[in-house]
Amino acid sequence: MKFKDGQPIYVQIAERLSDEIISGKYPPDGRVPGVREYSVMFEVNINTTVRAYDLLAMRGIISQRRGLGYFVTEDAQRLILYTRRREFFEGDLPELQRRMTLLDISLEDVVNALKNNKLGGCSVEDQGSAPQL
């Protein structure tokens, strides 16, 4: 895993494990990899992984069973989706709207790009003529 600047590594590890939970890799009541195993996998200090697991436990996403390890809670997927959707609507969407306005991209342009599967691949020609530089 390549870590991003500007966000603590333990938070990125927690987000990665959350991604794996909502994708179904670790189902409700399923065991997640041990702290040591995850630390080795990402080549990080075990204390970093412990912080990530503590964060997820505090959020009710995983729980520890003494002597057995960490397990996904029954409500984990619902909690993760609720939190991420809230973050999208409160943070990502307003920023997307700001950028669309700045770049003069209409909602119709976005819908057409989604329908035509042109995400990341639309050319300037698709949006009309480009100004000469």
N, C-alpha and C positions, 0 to 999 in steps of 0.2 A: 504494500500500500504506500502510495506517495502522499506524504502529508503536506497540507497547505499552510502557508504562512497566515498569521492573523487569527488563528483559532487554536486553542490548546489541543495538544495531541490526544489527551484523554477524552476530550469531547468528540474528536473525529473518530476515535475508536468506538465510543458509545454510539455514534451515528451509524457507523458501519455495522455494528451488531444489530442495531434497530432495523437497518435495511434488510439484513438477513432474516430477521424475525418477520417483518411484514411480507417478505417474498415467500415465506413458508419454509425456509430452510430449517428453522427451529420452530416447531409447532407449539401451541399452548401445552403446558406441562412437560415439554421436552427439555432435555438437558442441553445447555450451551457449553462450548469448550471451557475448560478450566482456565484460570487466570494465567498459570504458567504456560499452558499451551498457546493461548492467544498472545502472550508476551513474546514467545519465540517466533510465532508466525509473523508478527509485525516488527520484530527486532527492536523492542522497546523495553525499558526497565519495568520490572514486575509492578513497582509502585504506581506507574502510569496506568497500567491495566487495572489495578485494584481501584484507582480513582474512577475509571470508566465504569466498572461494575458497580461501585458504590453509587454513582450518579444514576445508573439505570435502576438500581434497587430503590433508591430514594423516590424515583418517579413511578414506582410500582410496575416496572416492565419485567424485571427478573427478581427472583427471591432465592435466598440461600437456604439450603437444607443441610444442616450440620452433618459433616462427614460425607456428604454426597455431591456437593457442588451447587452450582447455580442452575435454576430452571426458569423457563418462560412462564409468566403468570397467565391466567385465563384471559384477562383483559388487556394483555400487552398490545396486540394489534390495534384494538380500538383506541387505546391511549396514544399510541404512536401516530396513528392516522389523524386523530383529533388535533394533536399538538402541531403536526406538520401542516395540516390544512389551515389552522389558525395562523401559523407563521406565514403561509403563502398569501392568505387574504390580507393580513395586516402589514406584511413587509414586501414580499416579492411582487405582488400585483400592483401596488401603488408605484413601485419603481419601474415595472414594466410599462405602466400607463404613461409615466413621465418620459421614458425613453421613446415610446411610440409617438408621443406628441412632438418631441424634439426632432425625431427622424421623419415626421409626417407619414407615419404608417397607420393605416386605418384598421379597425377591427375586421373589416371585410378582407383586407390583405392578409391578416393573420389566419383567418378562417380558411381562405383559399390555399395558403401555404400548408396548413395542416391537412386539408383535404387532398392536396396534390403531393403530399409527402415530401415537401421541399425544405424541410427543416435543415438549416445549416448549409443548404446547397442552392439557395436561390441566387440567381445572378442579377447583376445590375440591369441587364436587358429585360428581365422579367418585370421590372418596376418602372419601365419607361427609359427615356434617354438620360444618360449620365452627363453632368456638366463637364465641360472641358477644363482640365487643370493646366 
